[in-house]
Amino acid sequence: MSLRSFLERHERAAFVLLLLVGLVARVVWVSQHGRLGPMICETYQAADCFARTGGICDGFFRGQGPTSLVNPVLPAIAGTVYRAFGLGSLTSEMILTAFSLAVLCSTLLALYLAFRRLGAPIEWRFAALAAALLLPMNFKWETVSMRLFEGGVAAALLAASLLVVLRLDGRNEPLGARDYLLSAVLVGLLALINPPAALGAYGALGVLTLKRVPVRRWAGVTLVMAVGLAIFIAPWGLRNERQFGRLILARGNFPLEHALGFHPAAVAPDDPAAVFRARARAIHPYSDNPAAPGRLEVERVGEMAYMDELAAQTSAWERAHPAETVRIAVRHLVEFWLPPTWSYRIFGNDAPLVLPRQAFVWATTLAAFAAIAWRILQAPTGPGLYLACVLIIPSLPYALVQPVQRYRYLIVVLTFFLAADFCARVAAHLAARRRSAPTGPRPQARR
C-alpha cells in the first residue's frame, strides 16, 4: 500500500494523531524552565488593567490610564481570565496557553482544508502539517507569546478567510451579498486585531467579487462587508474618540513603531540589532526603568501627544532624506520575507540553531513564492490570485516598521503549505518526464 492510499484511507485519524503529537510536544516544552510563567509585556499590563477596571489601560506602565497601544480583543480575553483565576497565576497561564494552542489548531485545520480544496496531494499536505507541528521553530510564539499577542488569532482568521473564499469560488452559481456574511464577520474582526492581515483578506475577497459577483450585486456585497467592518471597529473607534479626542480605528502606536525603524542610525547600521535596541531604549515608553526618556515623556504630555511628537520628528527626517527612507523601507520588506541572522537575536543572544532555522525559513519562503507563481502562470485567473493576496499583501505595511520575528508568524504556516505545494508540483513534473521518456534501448550509432 502506498503512502498516499494509506493516508487517504485514514486521513482523519492521521490528522488527529499528528496534531496530538505536536500539541504534546508544545506542552512538554512550555512546562520546562519557567516558560509557564506570565509574559510581562504591554498587553500583559493592559490585561491586568482590564482585570481590575474593565478598561483597556496602562499599556506602557501602571497608572498611565487609557491607552490605544494594543487592540482590545486580546487584553479583554486575558484580562477576563486573570480576573477569574488570578493575575499571572499558573491556572491563568495554563488556560491562556490552551487558548493559544486551540488557535493554532484552528489555523492548521483551515489551511489543511484550504489546500485539500486546492488539490494539493495528501502526502504533501501532511508534510506541511508535520513541519508546522513537529519542527520546534515556533514553539515560543505558539505557547508563550500568542497568549497575549494577536499574531496567532490573526493567522487563524486569515486562514479561515482563505478557506471561505475558496469555498465560495468553488460554487457554480453567481454569488451575492448573502454569501459574504461569514466573510464580513471574519475579516471585520481581523481588521480590528491585525489590519495588515485584513488587507490581504479583503484583497482576496475583492478578486472573488470581480470573478464571481455580477456587477448589479456589487453594492449589496459592499454594504455587507462595510457593516461587518463597522460592527467591530466602530465601538473601538468611538471609545478612542471619547478618550483621546480622535478617531483611532485600530491601534494608535504606529508613530512609535515607525520611529523605531526610520531614523539616521538605521540607514546603514554595522550592528542592526544593537541599533534597534538603542533606539528602543531612547524612545520606547515601555521600560523597567522609570527614568527612561520615552516613559518620562508619556508621563509629561500623555500617550497621544507623545505619538504626535514622534510622528512629526520622523516625518521631518523622511522629508529631508527621501532616498534613505526608501532604502530602509525596501530593506524592511526584504527582512520580513528573508530574515537576517541578527533578527533572531534582536532581543538577546540565546536563540538556538539560528543558521538552520534561517535556512529553512528562506527555503520555504522562496518555495512559497514559486508555488504561487506556478499556479498563476498555469491559471492566471485561478486560486493562485487568492493565495497571492493573503500571502503578499499583509507583508507590505511592515515595510514601514522594523519587522521583528513575531510579525512574520502571520504567514509562517501558510508558507509551509505553499512550499509543500511547490514540492508536490516539482515531484509531479519530474514523474511525468520520467514516464514520457523513451524506455527502449538507444540505437547504436553507425560508424
N, C-alpha and C positions, 0 to 999 in steps of 0.2 A: 504494500500500500504506500503511495507517495505521500509526502508531507502535505501537499495541497488537499488531497482527498481526505486525509485524516482530519485536518483542521476543518474542512467543510462539514464533516460528519459530527464533529464535537466542538463547533465554533463557540457556543455559549459557555460550555464548561471550560474550554481552554482560556477564554477571555477572563472568566471569573477567577480561575486558578492563577493566571499571570497577575491579575490585579491584586489578589490576596498576597502573593509573594512580594510584590512591590510595596504594598502597604505595611506588611510586617517588617520589611527592611527599613522603612522610614520610622516606624515606631521604635525599633531597636536603636536606630541612630539617634533619634531625638531624646531617648531616655538616658543617654550617656552624657557625661561631662557637663552636667548642669544645663543642658540645652532646653529643658522644660521650664526653666525659669522665665520670668517675663522679659520681653524685649523692650527695653527702655528707649523710647523714641518719641517723636512729635505726636504720632497717632495714639501711643500709649497714654500720653498726658491728656490728650483730648478725650480719650475713653474714660480716664479717671474723672475728668471734669463732668462728662456725661453721667457717669455713675452717681456722682454727688449732687449734680444740679439739674440734670436733664437737658443741658445745653451743650453746644459744640464750642469749647473754650479752652484756654490755657495751652494752646498748641506749642508755643515756644518756651514758656516757663509758667510755673504755677502762680496764679494770681494775675496773669496777663489779661484775662477777660475774654469776651467773644473773639473768635478767630474765623477766618476763611482759609486758613492754611491747608486744611485737609477737607476732603469731601465728607459729607455727613454719614454715609452709609456704614463704613467700617467702624468708626468710633461709636456709632449707635449700637451696632451689634456687640462689639467688645464691651462697651460700657454697660449694656444690659446684663451680660454675663458677669461682669465684675460686681455689679450691684447685687446680684443674686448669690454669688459664691465667693466674693472677696477679691479685692484688687490684687492682681498678681499671684493669687493663691494657686496651689498645684491643681486643684479641681478646675479652676477657671482656665488655666493654661492648657490643661488636657482637653477641655471642651472646645477651646478655640483651635487647638491642633486638629481635633476630629473634624471641626468645621472646615479647616483648610484642606484636609485630606479628602473630604467629601466634594469640595470644589474641584480638586484635582481629578477625581473620578469622573465628574461631570464633563470636564474638558476632554479627557481621554475618550469617553464614550461618544461624545458628539463628533470628535474628529474621526474616530474609527468608523462610525456610521456614515459620515460625510464621504470618506474615501471608499467605503464599500459602494456607495451610490455612484461615485466617480469611476468605478470599475477597477480599482487597484486590486491586484491579486491578493488573495487572503494571506499567503505566507509573507508577503511584504508588508501588509497591514500589521501582522503580528510582529514583524521585525521592528517596525516603528514603535509599536506598543512596548516591546521589550526594551528598546533603547530608552524610552521615556521612563519606564518603571524601574529598570534594573541598574542603569548606569548612575552612580552616585554623584552626578554633576549638579543637580538642582535640589538636593535634599534640604539644604538650608533654607532656600526660598519657600519650598513647599511645606515645611514643618514649623519654621520659626517666623520668617519674615511675613508670609502671607496670612498669618493670624491677624495682622494689623494693616498691612499694606494692601493696596487694591489690585495688584497685578494678577493674582490668582483668579479673583472674581471676574476681572476684565477679560482674561484669557478664556474663561469658561463662557461668558456671554458672547464673546466674539466667535468662538467655535459653534455655539448654539445658533447664532445668527447665520453663519455659513451653512449649517445643516438645513435650516429653514429655507434659505434662498435656493439651495439645490433641490429641495423637495418641491418648491413652487415651480422651479424651472422644469421639473420633470412632468408636470401636468400637461395634458393635451389641450385643454380649453384655455381661452384667454383669461387673464387674471383681472381682478377688480379690487376695490377698496377693502372689502371684507377679508380677502386673502392676506392682507397686510396687517391684520390686527395683532397677531402674535409678534411679528417683527417690530411693530411700533412700540410694544411694551419692552421687548428685549433691548432694542437699540436706544430707546429713551432712557432706560436705567443705565445702560452703558455710557451714554453721554454724560450723565451725572458723575459716574465713577471714574471714567477714563476717556476724555474727549478724543485723543488721537485714535484709540481703538474704534470709537463710534464713527469717526470719519471713514475708516475702512469699511465698516458695515454699511454705512449709508452709501458709499460708493458702489458696493455690490448690489444693493437694492436699486440704485439708480440704473445700473446696467440691466438688471432684471426688468425694470419698468420699461426701458426703451425696447427691450426684446419682446416682452410678453403682455404688455398692457396696451389696449387700444387708446389712442390719443384722447378720445372723448371721456375716458375714465381717469385721466391723469389728475384732474382736480380733486376727485374723491380720494385717490391714493395720497396725494399731498396733504389733504386735510387730516386723514387718519394718522399719517406719520407726524404731522405737526402737533396734533393732540397728544399722541404718545410721548413726544418730547416734552411738551409743556407740563404734563402731569408730574414729571419728575424734577425738571429744573426750575419751574416757576416757584414752588414753595421755597426752595433754597435761595433763589434769586431775590424773592421778596423779603426773606429773612435778612439777607445781606443788605438790602436797601434800607431796612429799618435800623440795622446795627451800625452800618458804615456810611450810609448816605449815597450808596452807589449800587448798581445792579450787577452783581458778580454771579454769573450763572454756573460756574464750576468751582475752581479753586482760585484764590487770589494771590498765590505765591509765584506767579510766572516772573515778575520782575526780579525776584531773588534768584530763581533758578537760571534766568537769562544772564544776570550779572555774574553768577558763578562761572559761566562758560565764556563770556566775552569781556575781555579786559586786556591791557597791554601785555601782561606776562603770559597770556595764553596763546600768543601769536606763534611763537616758535620755542616752546619750553624744552630745556635739556632734560628735565625730570618732571614729566607731566603730573605724576601722582603727587609729588611734593608741592607743585604749583597749585594744584586743586585744593590740597589740604590747607595750604597757607591762605588761599583766597577764602575758603570756608571759615577759617579762624578769624579772618579780618572782617567779614560782613555778615555771617550767618547768626541770627539771633538765638538759635537753639544751641546752648552750650552749658557745660557743667560749671563754667567759670562765670560767676555773677558780674565780673568786670569785663566780660567780652564786649568789644565795641558794638557789635550788632544788637546784642541784648540791651545794652545801655541806651541805644538809640530808640529801640522799640519802647522801652520804659519811658523815655523822654517825650516822644512825639506820637506814639501809637503805631499799630501794625500797618494801617493803610498809608499813613504819611511816610513811613519808612520805605514801603514799597514804591511810593511815588518818587522818593529821593533816588532810590536805586535805578528806577526806570529812566529818570532824567539823566543821571550820570552815564549809564550805559548807552543811551541814545545819542548823547553828545559825543562820546568817544567813537561810536559807529559812524556818525556823520563825518567825523574828521578822518576816519580810517576805513573807507569802504572796501578797499582791496583786502585788507587784513580781516575784515568782518566776513567777507565771502570765503576767504581761506579757512577760517575757523569753522564756519558752517559746513563746508564741504568735508572737512576733516571729521567733524562730529558725525555726519551721516555715514562715512566710511567706518568709523569706530563703532557705530551702532551695529552694523552688519558684520564687520570683521574686527572684533575687539582686540586691541593690542595687549601685549603681555602685562603692561603696567596696570591695566584696568582691573585685572584680577586681584591686585594688591593695593587698590586705591585706599582702602580703609585699614590696611595692615599688611604684614608680610608673612602671614601664616596660611595663605591659600595653597593647598596641596596640589601637586601634579598639574601645574599651570600649563606647561607646554603640550602635554597630551590633550588636555581639555580644550585648549585653544585650537589645536589641530583639528579635533573632532568638530568643534563649532564652525570653523571655517569651511571644512569639507561639507558638512550638512547644509550650511547656508548657500554655498555655491551650487550644490546639487539641487537645492530647492528652487533657486532661480532658473537653473537649467530645465527642471521639470515644468515650470510654468511656461517658459519659452517654447518648449517642445509641444506642449498642449496647444498653445495659441497658434503656432505655426501649422499644426495639423488641423485645427478647427478655430479659425480667427474669431468666430462669434460664440464659441463653446464655453464650457465651465471654467476654462483657464482664465477668463476675464474676472470671474468672481474670486478665484484664488489670488490673482494679482492684486485685486483691490484690498482684500483682507490681510495680505502679507506686506505689501509695499506702502500703501497709503498711511497706515499707522506710524511708520518709521519717520515720515517726513517732518512732523513737528519737532522731533528730537534733534534735528539739526540746530535748533535754537537754544539747546541746553547741552551741558556736558552729559553724554549718555553713560550712566553707570550700569553695571551688570544687571541690577534689579529691573531696570526699564525694559531690557530685552526679553524678560520672561513672557511678555505679551505674545511673542511669536515663536518662542523656542520649540514648543511641542509641535506646532504647525510645521516648522522646518523639518522636524524628524519625519513626519508623514510625507512631506513633499520629497525629501531626499529618498525615502523608500520608494516612492512613486517613480522617481528618476531611475533608480537601480532596477526596478521591475521593467521599465521600458528598455533600458540598455540590455538586460538579460533576454528579453523577448526579441529584440532586434538581432542579437548575436545568434540566438537559437534559430531564427528564421533564415539567417545567412548560412548557417550550417546545413539546414535542411535543403536549401536551394543549391548548395554546392554539388558539383558532379561527384558521384561515388565510384564510378568505374576507373580502371587503370588508365593512366595517361598514355596516349600513343607515343611510340618511340620515334624520335626524330631521325629522318633519313640522312645518311652520310653522302 
